[in-house]
Amino acid sequence: MRSSGRNAEDAAAIFLQQQGLTLVERNYQCRYGEIDLIARDGDALVFVEVRMRKSAAFGGAAASITPGKRDKLLRAARHYLSGCARTPPCRFDAILIDGSNAAPDWLKNVFSD
């Protein structure tokens, strides 16, 4: 992973922890793809996609979550959940960072299964 991507994930993890979430896993990988962060928000399990772009030009970080990326995230999340004894309530969030000094933009429940 490039250092800017690692830095964005580090910043997102710290930001989410400051918001009261508990980090469960980073960079979960399976044959279907990767989930940047998995966290707990109360009873809910939150799958977090971290997207960073140098600027908001061309749609910025939000525009980089394509339908193909969404499908990979859903398949990877299903794979992760298959290892859980019981399926908790889940949601998919995105942490968007447009620019190197920009504050993270936290979008909750960006799509559903």
VOZA-330141 format. One record per atom (N, C-alpha, C, O): atom name; x negated, y, z; residue in one letter. Coordinates in pm, 1 decimal. Example, Ala and Ser with C-alpha at 12.3 -4.5 7.8 and 13.67 -1.06 7.14 Angstrom:
% residues 2
+-------+----------+----------+----------+------+
! lumnu !       px !       py !       pz ! lonu !
+-------+----------+----------+----------+------+
!     N !  -1319.0 !   -569.0 !    780.0 !    a !
!    CA !  -1230.0 !   -450.0 !    780.0 !    a !
!     C !  -1320.0 !   -330.0 !    780.0 !    a !
!     O !  -1423.6 !   -331.9 !    846.5 !    a !
!     N !  -1285.0 !   -225.0 !    708.0 !    s !
!    CA !  -1367.0 !   -106.0 !    714.0 !    s !
!     C !  -1290.0 !      3.0 !    787.0 !    s !
!     O !  -1340.9 !    113.8 !    803.9 !    s !
+-------+----------+----------+----------+------+
//
This chain:
% residues 113
+-------+----------+----------+----------+------+
! lumnu !       px !       py !       pz ! lonu !
+-------+----------+----------+----------+------+
!     N !    -84.9 !   -117.1 !      0.0 !    m !
!    CA !      0.0 !      0.0 !      0.0 !    m !
!     C !    -89.2 !    123.0 !      0.0 !    m !
!     O !   -189.8 !    128.1 !     70.7 !    m !
!     N !    -52.1 !    220.5 !    -78.7 !    r !
!    CA !   -127.6 !    344.0 !    -81.4 !    r !
!     C !   -111.0 !    416.6 !     50.9 !    r !
!     O !    -10.1 !    401.2 !    119.6 !    r !
!     N !   -211.8 !    496.2 !     85.5 !    s !
!    CA !   -209.6 !    560.6 !    217.1 !    s !
!     C !    -91.5 !    655.8 !    233.1 !    s !
!     O !    -38.6 !    668.6 !    343.5 !    s !
!     N !    -48.3 !    723.4 !    125.4 !    s !
!    CA !     65.7 !    814.3 !    139.4 !    s !
!     C !    193.3 !    737.0 !    173.1 !    s !
!     O !    276.6 !    785.1 !    249.9 !    s !
!     N !    208.6 !    617.1 !    115.6 !    g !
!    CA !    323.2 !    533.2 !    149.4 !    g !
!     C !    316.6 !    485.4 !    292.7 !    g !
!     O !    418.3 !    482.7 !    362.1 !    g !
!     N !    199.3 !    448.0 !    337.4 !    r !
!    CA !    180.0 !    404.3 !    475.8 !    r !
!     C !    208.0 !    520.6 !    571.3 !    r !
!     O !    271.7 !    502.7 !    675.1 !    r !
!     N !    160.2 !    638.9 !    535.5 !    n !
!    CA !    184.9 !    756.6 !    619.9 !    n !
!     C !    333.5 !    788.7 !    627.5 !    n !
!     O !    383.0 !    826.9 !    733.5 !    n !
!     N !    405.1 !    773.9 !    516.7 !    a !
!    CA !    549.3 !    800.2 !    516.1 !    a !
!     C !    621.4 !    699.3 !    605.5 !    a !
!     O !    712.6 !    736.2 !    679.5 !    a !
!     N !    581.3 !    573.6 !    599.1 !    e !
!    CA !    643.1 !    472.1 !    684.9 !    e !
!     C !    610.9 !    496.5 !    831.5 !    e !
!     O !    697.1 !    478.5 !    917.5 !    e !
!     N !    488.7 !    537.0 !    860.7 !    d !
!    CA !    452.6 !    569.9 !    998.7 !    d !
!     C !    539.2 !    685.2 !   1050.2 !    d !
!     O !    592.2 !    679.3 !   1161.1 !    d !
!     N !    552.7 !    789.8 !    968.3 !    a !
!    CA !    633.4 !    905.8 !   1008.4 !    a !
!     C !    779.5 !    866.0 !   1027.1 !    a !
!     O !    845.1 !    911.8 !   1120.7 !    a !
!     N !    830.4 !    780.9 !    938.4 !    a !
!    CA !    970.0 !    735.6 !    949.1 !    a !
!     C !    990.5 !    652.9 !   1075.7 !    a !
!     O !   1091.1 !    669.0 !   1144.8 !    a !
!     N !    896.1 !    565.0 !   1106.2 !    a !
!    CA !    907.3 !    481.6 !   1226.4 !    a !
!     C !    909.3 !    568.2 !   1352.1 !    a !
!     O !    991.2 !    547.1 !   1441.5 !    a !
!     N !    819.1 !    665.1 !   1358.2 !    i !
!    CA !    815.0 !    755.5 !   1473.9 !    i !
!     C !    944.4 !    835.2 !   1483.3 !    i !
!     O !   1001.6 !    849.3 !   1591.4 !    i !
!     N !    990.5 !    887.5 !   1369.7 !    f !
!    CA !   1114.6 !    965.0 !   1367.2 !    f !
!     C !   1232.4 !    882.4 !   1419.4 !    f !
!     O !   1310.0 !    930.6 !   1502.0 !    f !
!     N !   1246.0 !    759.4 !   1372.1 !    l !
!    CA !   1357.7 !    674.9 !   1415.9 !    l !
!     C !   1348.5 !    642.4 !   1564.8 !    l !
!     O !   1450.0 !    640.3 !   1634.4 !    l !
!     N !   1227.7 !    617.4 !   1613.5 !    q !
!    CA !   1210.9 !    590.9 !   1756.0 !    q !
!     C !   1247.6 !    714.7 !   1838.3 !    q !
!     O !   1304.3 !    701.9 !   1946.8 !    q !
!     N !   1216.2 !    833.4 !   1788.1 !    q !
!    CA !   1254.3 !    957.3 !   1857.7 !    q !
!     C !   1405.6 !    975.0 !   1859.9 !    q !
!     O !   1459.0 !   1042.8 !   1947.7 !    q !
!     N !   1475.1 !    914.2 !   1763.6 !    q !
!    CA !   1620.9 !    921.3 !   1757.5 !    q !
!     C !   1686.6 !    811.4 !   1841.2 !    q !
!     O !   1809.2 !    801.9 !   1845.7 !    q !
!     N !   1605.6 !    728.7 !   1907.4 !    g !
!    CA !   1658.4 !    626.7 !   1996.4 !    g !
!     C !   1666.5 !    486.8 !   1938.8 !    g !
!     O !   1714.5 !    395.8 !   2006.4 !    g !
!     N !   1621.2 !    466.7 !   1816.2 !    l !
!    CA !   1621.3 !    332.7 !   1757.8 !    l !
!     C !   1499.8 !    255.3 !   1806.9 !    l !
!     O !   1398.2 !    314.3 !   1843.6 !    l !
!     N !   1510.8 !    124.5 !   1807.3 !    t !
!    CA !   1400.7 !     37.3 !   1846.5 !    t !
!     C !   1350.5 !    -34.9 !   1723.0 !    t !
!     O !   1427.2 !   -102.9 !   1654.9 !    t !
!     N !   1223.6 !    -20.7 !   1694.1 !    l !
!    CA !   1165.0 !    -85.0 !   1577.5 !    l !
!     C !   1153.7 !   -235.4 !   1601.3 !    l !
!     O !   1098.8 !   -278.6 !   1702.7 !    l !
!     N !   1205.4 !   -314.3 !   1508.4 !    v !
!    CA !   1202.7 !   -459.9 !   1518.7 !    v !
!     C !   1092.5 !   -518.1 !   1430.5 !    v !
!     O !   1020.3 !   -609.0 !   1471.6 !    v !
!     N !   1080.4 !   -465.1 !   1309.3 !    e !
!    CA !    982.6 !   -519.8 !   1215.5 !    e !
!     C !    947.3 !   -415.6 !   1110.3 !    e !
!     O !   1028.7 !   -330.9 !   1073.6 !    e !
!     N !    822.2 !   -424.6 !   1062.5 !    r !
!    CA !    775.1 !   -338.9 !    953.3 !    r !
!     C !    735.1 !   -426.5 !    837.0 !    r !
!     O !    678.6 !   -534.4 !    854.9 !    r !
!     N !    764.5 !   -379.5 !    719.1 !    n !
!    CA !    722.6 !   -445.3 !    595.3 !    n !
!     C !    759.8 !   -593.1 !    590.5 !    n !
!     O !    675.6 !   -678.5 !    562.8 !    n !
!     N !    886.0 !   -621.9 !    617.6 !    y !
!    CA !    933.9 !   -759.7 !    606.5 !    y !
!     C !    931.5 !   -798.5 !    459.3 !    y !
!     O !    992.3 !   -731.9 !    375.5 !    y !
!     N !    861.4 !   -906.1 !    428.9 !    q !
!    CA !    849.4 !   -951.7 !    290.8 !    q !
!     C !    902.0 !  -1092.7 !    275.5 !    q !
!     O !    880.3 !  -1179.4 !    360.2 !    q !
!     N !    971.6 !  -1113.0 !    165.5 !    c !
!    CA !   1017.2 !  -1246.2 !    127.5 !    c !
!     C !   1015.3 !  -1252.0 !    -24.8 !    c !
!     O !    974.0 !  -1156.4 !    -90.5 !    c !
!     N !   1058.9 !  -1361.4 !    -79.5 !    r !
!    CA !   1052.8 !  -1375.9 !   -225.3 !    r !
!     C !   1144.9 !  -1278.8 !   -298.2 !    r !
!     O !   1129.5 !  -1258.4 !   -418.6 !    r !
!     N !   1240.0 !  -1218.7 !   -227.8 !    y !
!    CA !   1335.0 !  -1127.7 !   -290.0 !    y !
!     C !   1290.2 !   -982.3 !   -289.0 !    y !
!     O !   1343.7 !   -899.9 !   -363.1 !    y !
!     N !   1193.8 !   -951.3 !   -206.4 !    g !
!    CA !   1146.1 !   -814.0 !   -198.8 !    g !
!     C !   1096.5 !   -779.4 !    -60.8 !    g !
!     O !   1063.7 !   -867.1 !     19.1 !    g !
!     N !   1091.3 !   -650.9 !    -33.8 !    e !
!    CA !   1037.9 !   -602.0 !     93.8 !    e !
!     C !   1135.1 !   -502.8 !    156.3 !    e !
!     O !   1200.8 !   -425.5 !     86.6 !    e !
!     N !   1142.8 !   -506.6 !    287.8 !    i !
!    CA !   1218.8 !   -407.9 !    363.9 !    i !
!     C !   1116.7 !   -329.5 !    444.6 !    i !
!     O !   1040.9 !   -386.7 !    522.9 !    i !
!     N !   1115.1 !   -198.3 !    425.1 !    d !
!    CA !   1013.0 !   -115.6 !    489.2 !    d !
!     C !   1019.2 !   -123.7 !    641.2 !    d !
!     O !    918.7 !   -152.5 !    706.2 !    d !
!     N !   1137.7 !    -98.3 !    698.4 !    l !
!    CA !   1154.7 !    -99.7 !    843.6 !    l !
!     C !   1285.3 !   -169.3 !    878.7 !    l !
!     O !   1385.5 !   -155.1 !    808.7 !    l !
!     N !   1282.7 !   -243.9 !    986.7 !    i !
!    CA !   1403.9 !   -301.4 !   1043.1 !    i !
!     C !   1407.8 !   -253.8 !   1187.9 !    i !
!     O !   1310.8 !   -268.3 !   1262.2 !    i !
!     N !   1521.6 !   -196.8 !   1226.5 !    a !
!    CA !   1533.2 !   -138.1 !   1359.8 !    a !
!     C !   1668.0 !   -173.8 !   1421.3 !    a !
!     O !   1760.0 !   -218.0 !   1352.5 !    a !
!     N !   1677.5 !   -153.6 !   1551.9 !    r !
!    CA !   1804.0 !   -170.6 !   1623.9 !    r !
!     C !   1854.9 !    -33.4 !   1663.3 !    r !
!     O !   1780.6 !     50.6 !   1714.0 !    r !
!     N !   1983.2 !    -12.8 !   1638.7 !    d !
!    CA !   2052.6 !    107.9 !   1682.2 !    d !
!     C !   2172.9 !     59.8 !   1761.5 !    d !
!     O !   2279.5 !     34.9 !   1705.2 !    d !
!     N !   2155.3 !     46.9 !   1893.0 !    g !
!    CA !   2258.3 !    -16.1 !   1975.6 !    g !
!     C !   2269.2 !   -162.5 !   1937.2 !    g !
!     O !   2169.4 !   -234.4 !   1937.2 !    g !
!     N !   2389.3 !   -206.9 !   1904.7 !    d !
!    CA !   2409.8 !   -345.7 !   1862.6 !    d !
!     C !   2377.1 !   -367.9 !   1715.8 !    d !
!     O !   2361.3 !   -482.1 !   1672.5 !    d !
!     N !   2366.9 !   -260.7 !   1639.1 !    a !
!    CA !   2349.2 !   -272.2 !   1493.9 !    a !
!     C !   2203.6 !   -296.7 !   1455.7 !    a !
!     O !   2111.1 !   -241.8 !   1515.5 !    a !
!     N !   2186.8 !   -380.4 !   1355.0 !    l !
!    CA !   2057.0 !   -402.0 !   1292.8 !    l !
!     C !   2053.1 !   -310.0 !   1170.9 !    l !
!     O !   2144.0 !   -311.9 !   1087.9 !    l !
!     N !   1948.1 !   -230.3 !   1160.9 !    v !
!    CA !   1939.5 !   -129.6 !   1055.7 !    v !
!     C !   1822.1 !   -162.6 !    964.2 !    v !
!     O !   1707.8 !   -171.8 !   1008.8 !    v !
!     N !   1851.8 !   -180.4 !    835.8 !    f !
!    CA !   1749.5 !   -201.5 !    733.9 !    f !
!     C !   1720.2 !    -65.4 !    672.7 !    f !
!     O !   1809.9 !      0.7 !    620.5 !    f !
!     N !   1593.5 !    -23.9 !    679.3 !    v !
!    CA !   1557.7 !    112.5 !    640.8 !    v !
!     C !   1463.8 !    111.6 !    520.4 !    v !
!     O !   1359.3 !     46.6 !    520.7 !    v !
!     N !   1504.1 !    184.9 !    419.1 !    e !
!    CA !   1419.2 !    208.1 !    302.3 !    e !
!     C !   1356.6 !    345.7 !    318.3 !    e !
!     O !   1427.2 !    444.6 !    338.2 !    e !
!     N !   1224.9 !    352.3 !    309.7 !    v !
!    CA !   1151.7 !    478.4 !    322.0 !    v !
!     C !   1106.5 !    519.2 !    182.3 !    v !
!     O !   1038.9 !    443.1 !    113.0 !    v !
!     N !   1144.5 !    639.9 !    142.0 !    r !
!    CA !   1107.8 !    689.1 !      9.9 !    r !
!     C !   1044.7 !    826.0 !     24.5 !    r !
!     O !   1099.3 !    914.2 !     90.8 !    r !
!     N !    929.4 !    843.2 !    -37.8 !    m !
!    CA !    859.5 !    970.2 !    -33.7 !    m !
!     C !    823.8 !   1011.8 !   -175.1 !    m !
!     O !    781.5 !    930.2 !   -256.9 !    m !
!     N !    841.3 !   1137.5 !   -201.9 !    r !
!    CA !    798.7 !   1196.2 !   -327.6 !    r !
!     C !    725.7 !   1326.1 !   -295.7 !    r !
!     O !    755.5 !   1392.0 !   -196.0 !    r !
!     N !    630.5 !   1362.4 !   -380.0 !    k !
!    CA !    553.2 !   1484.1 !   -356.4 !    k !
!     C !    639.2 !   1608.7 !   -364.3 !    k !
!     O !    608.0 !   1709.9 !   -301.4 !    k !
!     N !    748.7 !   1602.4 !   -441.9 !    s !
!    CA !    839.0 !   1717.1 !   -451.8 !    s !
!     C !    980.2 !   1666.7 !   -479.7 !    s !
!     O !   1001.7 !   1548.7 !   -507.4 !    s !
!     N !   1074.1 !   1757.3 !   -471.8 !    a !
!    CA !   1213.6 !   1722.6 !   -498.7 !    a !
!     C !   1246.6 !   1728.0 !   -647.6 !    a !
!     O !   1361.0 !   1705.2 !   -687.0 !    a !
!     N !   1147.6 !   1757.7 !   -729.5 !    a !
!    CA !   1169.7 !   1762.2 !   -874.2 !    a !
!     C !   1214.0 !   1625.2 !   -924.0 !    a !
!     O !   1176.0 !   1522.9 !   -867.1 !    a !
!     N !   1292.6 !   1623.3 !  -1027.9 !    f !
!    CA !   1341.5 !   1499.9 !  -1089.7 !    f !
!     C !   1426.1 !   1416.6 !   -993.4 !    f !
!     O !   1429.3 !   1294.0 !  -1003.7 !    f !
!     N !   1493.7 !   1481.9 !   -901.3 !    g !
!    CA !   1583.4 !   1411.1 !   -810.3 !    g !
!     C !   1521.9 !   1376.2 !   -677.2 !    g !
!     O !   1593.6 !   1336.6 !   -585.3 !    g !
!     N !   1392.0 !   1389.4 !   -663.6 !    g !
!    CA !   1326.1 !   1363.6 !   -536.2 !    g !
!     C !   1335.1 !   1219.6 !   -490.9 !    g !
!     O !   1357.7 !   1128.6 !   -570.6 !    g !
!     N !   1317.1 !   1200.9 !   -361.5 !    a !
!    CA !   1310.4 !   1067.4 !   -302.9 !    a !
!     C !   1442.7 !    991.7 !   -317.3 !    a !
!     O !   1442.4 !    870.7 !   -339.9 !    a !
!     N !   1554.9 !   1061.5 !   -304.5 !    a !
!    CA !   1685.4 !    995.0 !   -312.0 !    a !
!     C !   1706.4 !    929.5 !   -447.7 !    a !
!     O !   1760.8 !    819.3 !   -455.8 !    a !
!     N !   1664.0 !    996.1 !   -553.4 !    a !
!    CA !   1683.8 !    942.4 !   -688.4 !    a !
!     C !   1599.4 !    818.2 !   -714.6 !    a !
!     O !   1624.0 !    745.7 !   -811.0 !    a !
!     N !   1501.1 !    793.4 !   -630.2 !    s !
!    CA !   1413.6 !    677.8 !   -652.0 !    s !
!     C !   1473.5 !    547.4 !   -598.9 !    s !
!     O !   1415.2 !    440.6 !   -617.3 !    s !
!     N !   1588.8 !    555.5 !   -533.4 !    i !
!    CA !   1656.4 !    433.1 !   -488.3 !    i !
!     C !   1751.9 !    391.5 !   -600.0 !    i !
!     O !   1867.7 !    433.1 !   -603.6 !    i !
!     N !   1702.1 !    310.4 !   -688.8 !    t !
!    CA !   1776.1 !    268.5 !   -807.7 !    t !
!     C !   1868.2 !    150.9 !   -775.6 !    t !
!     O !   1852.6 !     87.5 !   -671.3 !    t !
!     N !   1963.1 !    121.1 !   -862.7 !    p !
!    CA !   2046.5 !      2.2 !   -842.1 !    p !
!     C !   1963.3 !   -126.3 !   -828.6 !    p !
!     O !   1998.9 !   -214.7 !   -750.7 !    p !
!     N !   1855.0 !   -136.8 !   -902.6 !    g !
!    CA !   1768.0 !   -254.5 !   -891.6 !    g !
!     C !   1703.1 !   -263.3 !   -754.1 !    g !
!     O !   1693.8 !   -371.7 !   -696.3 !    g !
!     N !   1658.2 !   -149.6 !   -701.7 !    k !
!    CA !   1598.1 !   -145.7 !   -568.2 !    k !
!     C !   1701.9 !   -182.4 !   -463.5 !    k !
!     O !   1672.3 !   -255.7 !   -369.2 !    k !
!     N !   1824.1 !   -131.1 !   -479.9 !    r !
!    CA !   1933.5 !   -162.0 !   -388.1 !    r !
!     C !   1960.0 !   -313.0 !   -385.9 !    r !
!     O !   1975.6 !   -371.6 !   -278.7 !    r !
!     N !   1965.0 !   -375.0 !   -502.2 !    d !
!    CA !   1990.0 !   -519.3 !   -509.1 !    d !
!     C !   1879.2 !   -599.2 !   -440.5 !    d !
!     O !   1906.9 !   -696.8 !   -370.8 !    d !
!     N !   1754.7 !   -558.0 !   -460.3 !    k !
!    CA !   1642.7 !   -626.7 !   -393.9 !    k !
!     C !   1653.1 !   -613.5 !   -242.8 !    k !
!     O !   1628.3 !   -709.5 !   -169.8 !    k !
!     N !   1690.0 !   -494.1 !   -195.4 !    l !
!    CA !   1705.1 !   -473.1 !    -51.1 !    l !
!     C !   1815.9 !   -562.3 !      5.4 !    l !
!     O !   1799.2 !   -622.8 !    111.3 !    l !
!     N !   1927.0 !   -570.3 !    -64.0 !    l !
!    CA !   2037.7 !   -654.2 !    -17.2 !    l !
!     C !   1996.0 !   -800.9 !    -10.6 !    l !
!     O !   2026.1 !   -869.6 !     87.0 !    l !
!     N !   1927.6 !   -848.9 !   -113.2 !    r !
!    CA !   1884.0 !   -989.5 !   -112.9 !    r !
!     C !   1781.8 !  -1015.7 !     -2.1 !    r !
!     O !   1787.4 !  -1119.0 !     64.7 !    r !
!     N !   1688.9 !   -922.7 !     17.3 !    a !
!    CA !   1589.2 !   -939.2 !    123.3 !    a !
!     C !   1656.0 !   -936.5 !    260.7 !    a !
!     O !   1617.6 !  -1012.3 !    349.7 !    a !
!     N !   1755.7 !   -849.6 !    278.4 !    a !
!    CA !   1827.4 !   -841.9 !    406.8 !    a !
!     C !   1903.6 !   -971.7 !    433.0 !    a !
!     O !   1903.8 !  -1021.6 !    545.5 !    a !
!     N !   1967.7 !  -1026.1 !    330.7 !    r !
!    CA !   2037.5 !  -1154.4 !    348.0 !    r !
!     C !   1938.9 !  -1264.1 !    388.9 !    r !
!     O !   1969.6 !  -1348.5 !    473.1 !    r !
!     N !   1821.3 !  -1261.4 !    328.5 !    h !
!    CA !   1718.6 !  -1359.3 !    363.5 !    h !
!     C !   1677.6 !  -1341.7 !    509.9 !    h !
!     O !   1666.3 !  -1440.1 !    583.0 !    h !
!     N !   1655.7 !  -1219.6 !    552.4 !    y !
!    CA !   1619.1 !  -1192.9 !    691.5 !    y !
!     C !   1728.6 !  -1242.6 !    785.6 !    y !
!     O !   1700.0 !  -1308.7 !    885.4 !    y !
!     N !   1852.2 !  -1211.3 !    754.0 !    l !
!    CA !   1964.5 !  -1250.0 !    839.8 !    l !
!     C !   1984.2 !  -1400.5 !    846.2 !    l !
!     O !   2039.3 !  -1451.7 !    943.7 !    l !
!     N !   1940.0 !  -1471.9 !    743.7 !    s !
!    CA !   1955.0 !  -1618.4 !    745.1 !    s !
!     C !   1873.3 !  -1681.4 !    857.7 !    s !
!     O !   1900.1 !  -1794.7 !    897.7 !    s !
!     N !   1774.5 !  -1609.2 !    908.5 !    g !
!    CA !   1693.6 !  -1659.1 !   1018.7 !    g !
!     C !   1745.0 !  -1618.7 !   1155.8 !    g !
!     O !   1685.4 !  -1654.9 !   1257.3 !    g !
!     N !   1854.5 !  -1544.4 !   1160.1 !    c !
!    CA !   1911.5 !  -1499.8 !   1287.5 !    c !
!     C !   2012.5 !  -1602.4 !   1338.1 !    c !
!     O !   2086.0 !  -1662.3 !   1259.5 !    c !
!     N !   2015.5 !  -1621.8 !   1468.2 !    a !
!    CA !   2110.0 !  -1716.1 !   1528.1 !    a !
!     C !   2254.3 !  -1671.6 !   1504.0 !    a !
!     O !   2341.7 !  -1753.9 !   1476.6 !    a !
!     N !   2277.8 !  -1543.3 !   1514.4 !    r !
!    CA !   2410.3 !  -1488.8 !   1481.6 !    r !
!     C !   2388.7 !  -1358.0 !   1405.7 !    r !
!     O !   2290.6 !  -1286.9 !   1427.6 !    r !
!     N !   2481.3 !  -1328.7 !   1317.5 !    t !
!    CA !   2467.9 !  -1209.8 !   1234.9 !    t !
!     C !   2522.9 !  -1087.7 !   1309.2 !    t !
!     O !   2642.0 !  -1081.3 !   1339.7 !    t !
!     N !   2435.4 !   -991.4 !   1337.7 !    p !
!    CA !   2480.1 !   -869.6 !   1406.1 !    p !
!     C !   2544.9 !   -773.4 !   1306.0 !    p !
!     O !   2533.7 !   -793.1 !   1185.1 !    p !
!     N !   2612.1 !   -670.5 !   1355.6 !    p !
!    CA !   2656.7 !   -565.1 !   1264.1 !    p !
!     C !   2532.7 !   -504.2 !   1198.2 !    p !
!     O !   2430.1 !   -485.3 !   1263.6 !    p !
!     N !   2542.4 !   -474.1 !   1070.4 !    c !
!    CA !   2426.3 !   -423.2 !    996.6 !    c !
!     C !   2462.3 !   -298.4 !    918.6 !    c !
!     O !   2578.4 !   -273.4 !    886.2 !    c !
!     N !   2358.8 !   -220.8 !    889.5 !    r !
!    CA !   2375.1 !   -108.4 !    796.9 !    r !
!     C !   2242.7 !    -84.4 !    726.1 !    r !
!     O !   2137.0 !   -130.6 !    769.1 !    r !
!     N !   2251.9 !    -11.3 !    617.3 !    f !
!    CA !   2135.1 !     23.6 !    537.4 !    f !
!     C !   2118.1 !    174.6 !    542.1 !    f !
!     O !   2207.4 !    249.3 !    502.0 !    f !
!     N !   2003.3 !    219.1 !    591.1 !    d !
!    CA !   1971.6 !    360.7 !    599.1 !    d !
!     C !   1854.1 !    390.8 !    507.7 !    d !
!     O !   1781.8 !    300.8 !    465.0 !    d !
!     N !   1836.4 !    518.0 !    478.9 !    a !
!    CA !   1720.5 !    563.1 !    402.3 !    a !
!     C !   1658.1 !    681.4 !    474.9 !    a !
!     O !   1728.1 !    768.9 !    525.9 !    a !
!     N !   1527.9 !    682.4 !    478.5 !    i !
!    CA !   1452.5 !    797.6 !    526.0 !    i !
!     C !   1385.4 !    855.7 !    402.4 !    i !
!     O !   1303.4 !    790.5 !    337.8 !    i !
!     N !   1421.4 !    978.9 !    371.0 !    l !
!    CA !   1370.8 !   1045.2 !    251.0 !    l !
!     C !   1276.7 !   1156.7 !    291.3 !    l !
!     O !   1306.4 !   1236.9 !    379.8 !    l !
!     N !   1162.1 !   1160.1 !    224.4 !    i !
!    CA !   1063.5 !   1264.7 !    251.8 !    i !
!     C !   1024.9 !   1325.3 !    117.4 !    i !
!     O !    963.7 !   1258.8 !     33.8 !    i !
!     N !   1060.8 !   1451.5 !     97.2 !    d !
!    CA !   1027.2 !   1523.1 !    -25.9 !    d !
!     C !    921.2 !   1626.7 !      5.9 !    d !
!     O !    951.1 !   1731.6 !     62.9 !    d !
!     N !    798.7 !   1597.7 !    -30.4 !    g !
!    CA !    687.0 !   1688.2 !     -2.0 !    g !
!     C !    607.6 !   1638.0 !    117.3 !    g !
!     O !    662.0 !   1571.9 !    205.7 !    g !
!     N !    479.8 !   1669.2 !    119.5 !    s !
!    CA !    391.9 !   1614.5 !    222.4 !    s !
!     C !    420.1 !   1668.5 !    362.1 !    s !
!     O !    392.3 !   1600.0 !    460.5 !    s !
!     N !    474.6 !   1789.6 !    373.5 !    n !
!    CA !    501.0 !   1846.5 !    505.3 !    n !
!     C !    649.9 !   1853.2 !    538.2 !    n !
!     O !    689.0 !   1915.0 !    637.2 !    n !
!     N !    731.6 !   1790.8 !    456.9 !    a !
!    CA !    876.1 !   1799.1 !    476.2 !    a !
!     C !    921.5 !   1711.6 !    592.4 !    a !
!     O !    866.3 !   1604.5 !    617.6 !    a !
!     N !   1022.7 !   1760.0 !    661.8 !    a !
!    CA !   1082.7 !   1680.3 !    769.3 !    a !
!     C !   1161.9 !   1566.3 !    705.9 !    a !
!     O !   1219.5 !   1583.7 !    598.5 !    a !
!     N !   1165.6 !   1450.6 !    770.6 !    p !
!    CA !   1241.4 !   1337.6 !    715.4 !    p !
!     C !   1390.9 !   1368.9 !    710.3 !    p !
!     O !   1445.4 !   1433.0 !    800.1 !    p !
!     N !   1455.0 !   1323.1 !    605.1 !    d !
!    CA !   1599.5 !   1333.8 !    589.9 !    d !
!     C !   1654.5 !   1193.4 !    610.2 !    d !
!     O !   1623.6 !   1102.5 !    533.2 !    d !
!     N !   1735.6 !   1175.4 !    713.1 !    w !
!    CA !   1786.9 !   1043.4 !    751.4 !    w !
!     C !   1928.8 !   1027.2 !    698.6 !    w !
!     O !   2020.7 !   1096.0 !    743.0 !    w !
!     N !   1945.6 !    937.2 !    605.1 !    l !
!    CA !   2076.5 !    906.6 !    549.6 !    l !
!     C !   2122.2 !    772.4 !    607.0 !    l !
!     O !   2058.7 !    669.2 !    585.2 !    l !
!     N !   2232.0 !    775.6 !    679.6 !    k !
!    CA !   2282.7 !    653.2 !    741.4 !    k !
!     C !   2384.3 !    585.8 !    650.3 !    k !
!     O !   2462.4 !    651.5 !    581.5 !    k !
!     N !   2381.1 !    453.7 !    651.7 !    n !
!    CA !   2480.8 !    373.1 !    580.7 !    n !
!     C !   2488.4 !    413.5 !    432.9 !    n !
!     O !   2595.7 !    444.6 !    381.1 !    n !
!     N !   2373.4 !    412.4 !    366.9 !    v !
!    CA !   2365.8 !    459.2 !    228.3 !    v !
!     C !   2434.5 !    364.9 !    129.0 !    v !
!     O !   2477.7 !    408.2 !     22.2 !    v !
!     N !   2444.4 !    239.0 !    163.3 !    f !
!    CA !   2523.0 !    145.1 !     83.4 !    f !
!     C !   2556.6 !     25.6 !    169.7 !    f !
!     O !   2498.3 !      5.4 !    276.2 !    f !
!     N !   2650.7 !    -52.9 !    122.6 !    s !
!    CA !   2693.0 !   -168.9 !    201.8 !    s !
!     C !   2680.5 !   -295.0 !    118.3 !    s !
!     O !   2668.2 !   -291.2 !     -4.2 !    s !
!     N !   2684.3 !   -405.0 !    188.4 !    d !
!    CA !   2670.1 !   -535.7 !    127.3 !    d !
!     C !   2798.7 !   -577.0 !     60.5 !    d !
!     O !   2806.2 !   -685.5 !      2.8 !    d !
+-------+----------+----------+----------+------+
//
